[in-house]
């Protein structure tokens, strides 16, 4: 069944609910790993000052709040032969994986250059996460109008 097919109030199969949950797993796993281990990596492996890394994280998250709004608007306005949300999944997955690798590959440069690199790669990861996650969330009401089914889908995420 097409991911953006309108189910109306029809019940979703277990396979559809599991598929929806598994699809989000890929985007969330990488971002959660970065969230859990990146502070340690930047401070203990890349040898960046903790205060600077904290500032990078704060600035990146504040920018995320603004970027997310624009991604949501873009999803609402998207009309392609693949649907409204599928292009975001198709065209962000590989760049997202590559940027995830780059986030954990800080070159042996000067401290300032490493800080700039850390900010740019972490921010790029956040933007790509938004470009994958926000359309994925928008997919849920396209799959069913039933509130109970939406709750089950949300639980699968």
C-alpha positions in Angstrom: 0.0 0.0 0.0 1.3 3.5 -0.9 2.6 5.3 2.3 0.5 8.3 1.6 -2.7 6.5 0.7 -5.8 7.8 2.5 -7.1 5.1 4.7 -9.9 7.2 6.2 -11.1 5.5 9.4 -9.9 2.0 8.3 -7.9 0.1 10.8 -4.2 -0.2 9.9 -2.6 -3.6 9.9 0.1 -4.6 12.3 2.5 -4.6 9.4 1.6 -1.1 8.4 2.1 0.1 12.0 5.4 -1.7 12.4 6.6 -0.4 9.0 5.7 3.2 10.1 7.7 2.7 13.4 10.6 1.1 11.6 10.8 4.0 9.1 11.3 6.5 11.9 13.8 4.3 13.6 16.6 5.1 11.1 16.4 8.8 11.4 15.9 8.7 15.2 18.7 6.2 15.9 21.4 8.3 14.3 20.2 11.6 15.9 19.8 10.0 19.3 23.3 8.5 19.1 24.7 11.9 18.3 22.8 13.4 21.2 24.0 10.7 23.6 27.7 10.5 22.5 28.6 13.7 20.7 29.4 15.7 23.9 31.8 12.9 25.0 33.3 12.7 21.5 33.8 16.4 21.1 35.4 16.9 24.5 37.4 13.7 25.0 38.3 12.6 21.5 38.3 15.9 19.5 39.6 17.7 22.6 37.2 20.7 22.2 36.4 22.9 25.2 33.2 21.8 27.0 31.8 25.3 27.2 32.3 25.8 23.5 30.6 22.5 22.7 27.7 23.4 24.9 27.3 26.7 23.1 27.4 24.9 19.8 24.6 22.6 21.0 22.5 25.5 22.3 22.9 27.6 19.1 22.1 24.6 16.9 18.9 23.7 18.9 17.8 27.4 18.8 18.2 27.4 15.0 16.3 24.1 14.8 13.3 25.8 16.3 13.3 28.3 13.4 14.2 25.8 10.7 11.5 23.3 11.7 8.9 25.9 11.0 10.1 26.4 7.5 10.4 22.7 6.9 6.8 22.3 8.0 5.7 25.0 5.6 7.7 23.4 2.8 6.0 20.0 3.5 2.6 21.6 3.4 3.4 23.2 0.0 5.0 20.2 -1.5 3.2 18.6 -4.4 5.1 16.0 -6.4 4.4 12.8 -8.4 5.8 11.0 -5.3 3.4 12.7 -2.9 3.9 15.4 -0.3 6.2 13.6 2.1 8.0 10.8 0.2 10.5 13.1 -1.6 11.9 14.1 1.8 12.5 10.5 2.8 14.0 9.6 -0.6 16.4 12.6 -0.9 17.6 13.1 2.7 18.4 9.5 3.7 21.9 9.3 2.1 23.0 12.8 2.9 21.8 12.2 6.5 24.0 9.1 6.8 27.0 10.9 5.3 26.7 13.9 7.6 26.2 11.5 10.6 29.6 10.0 9.7 31.2 13.5 9.3 29.9 14.6 12.7 32.0 11.9 14.3 35.0 12.6 12.0 36.5 15.9 13.3 39.8 16.6 11.4 43.0 17.4 13.3 42.8 21.1 12.7 43.2 24.2 14.9 40.8 24.5 17.8 38.8 27.2 16.1 38.6 25.3 12.8 37.4 22.2 14.7 34.7 24.2 16.5 33.5 25.6 13.2 33.5 22.2 11.7 31.7 20.7 14.7 29.0 23.4 14.5 28.5 23.1 10.7 28.3 19.3 10.7 26.0 19.2 13.8 23.8 21.8 12.3 23.7 20.0 9.0 22.7 16.8 10.8 19.9 18.8 12.6 18.6 20.2 9.3 18.6 16.8 7.7 16.9 15.4 10.7 14.2 18.0 10.4 13.8 17.3 6.7 13.2 13.6 7.5 11.4 13.7 10.8 8.8 16.5 10.2 7.5 15.0 6.9 7.4 11.6 8.7 5.2 13.1 11.4 3.0 14.7 8.7 2.6 11.2 7.1 0.6 10.0 10.1 -2.7 11.9 9.5 -2.4 11.0 5.8 -2.5 7.3 6.7 -5.6 7.4 8.9 -8.2 9.8 10.3 -8.9 7.6 13.2 -7.6 9.0 16.5 -7.0 5.5 18.0 -5.0 4.4 14.9 -2.9 7.5 15.1 -2.2 6.8 18.8 -1.0 3.3 17.8 1.2 4.8 15.0 2.6 7.3 17.5 3.4 4.4 19.9 5.2 2.6 17.1 7.6 5.5 16.7 
